[in-house]
Structures are given as C-alpha cells and as structure tokens.
Amino acid sequence: MCTRVDKGCGERERELILAAAIRVVGRDGYRETTVAAIVREARLPLETFQRYFIRRRECFLTAYDAAVAALLDGAQGVAANERSQAARVGAALRFVLWRLAAEPELARACLLELPRAGREALLHEHRALQRLAEVLGTPDAFSPADGELVGELLAGGVWEAIRATLLRGSPADLPGLLHELREWVMLGQRPALPDG
C-alpha cells in the first residue's frame, strides 16, 4: 500500500488508473464504461480515482493521450535506427501495427471508441495525427507549409486505414496492412510531379 512518504506512489496509482481505463474502454466500449469499472480493473478505491480525475471522460482522454504518446514514442524510437526514409517509415508503421495487433484493447479504445467520447475527443485525435505525421516524416517534394499539410493527410489516411481494418475485422489483421501503407506513404512523399 502507498504511503505519503512514497513520492512515486501517486504516479503509480495514476498510471494504474490510466491503463485500466484503456483496458475497460477497449473491452466494454466507452458508453458502457463506468468509473466503478475502471477502479475495479485498477484494483484501487474510488477515492484514489477521485484524487486524480473528476469524470470518466477526463480519465479516458488522459489515458488516450498517454497511450498514443507511448505508441508513437516507440515508433519514433525504432524509426530513428534506420538510415533511409523508406526504412524509417516501414519501421514506424511496423511498430504501430504490431503493437495494436498485440494489444487489441488498446487498438479498440484508441481507434474505435475515442470518437464516442464527444467533440473534445476529436481534438485529442487531431494532436495524435499531428504527432504521427512527424513520426512518418513530411514530403520532401513540397514547400514546408504544403509538406506539413500533406504529412497530416498521410497520417490521417494511415489512421483511417487502421480504423477501417478494425471495423471490418480484428486487430490481428493489422500487420497485413504494412506493405500497402508503407508504399502509400512513400508514394505520397515522392509524388510524380509534371514536368515544366
């Protein structure tokens, strides 16, 4: 049990709550998730939840931000070890697809259930897509302003392809997207421009 002397205790409790929120939302759906279910999953008392969060939505959006940050930090980390842009994109996508396939509750919570958390959730997803665009890289063939927009469009396309696959099948199907998504992102980065 945590004591006031243990300064890391609060952070561990908060992490347990966030991880539990992702698992419960991914398993039961956002609308069916209750604070009681989250604290039961985290094996913590309700008072501990109330120390960090006021509502279920606040907890879930915080959990989403942390989960997506960890996912994209990992993707960026593996991509950094590669020399070519194609290898970096492939490594990042492989990491994302395999992680989501290995953690179905994470995939469902972050891609299928997030929109059910309301309009505010869309802002959180937008920030996640901006970060994914940074991880994948922006097209070299465009001006910096256009490159940013194209990067975000590519990231959005990747995210929607993952979401569509989850809607049609299961997280286990995600690794099968790797080749097609990598090729699509790379073509987006090196478009055939007309001469002249």
Buried (B, 14 or more C-beta within 10 A) or exposed (E): EEEEEEEEEBEEBBEBBBBBBBBBBBBBBBEEBEBEBBBEBBEBEEEBBEEBBEEBBEBBBBBBBBBBEEBBEBBBEBBEEBEEBBEBBBBBBBBBBEBBBEBBBBBBBBBBBBEBBEEEBEEBBEEBBBBBBBBBBBBEBBEEEEBBBBBBBBBBBBBEBBBEBBEEEEBEBBBEBBEEBBEBBBEBBEEEEEEE
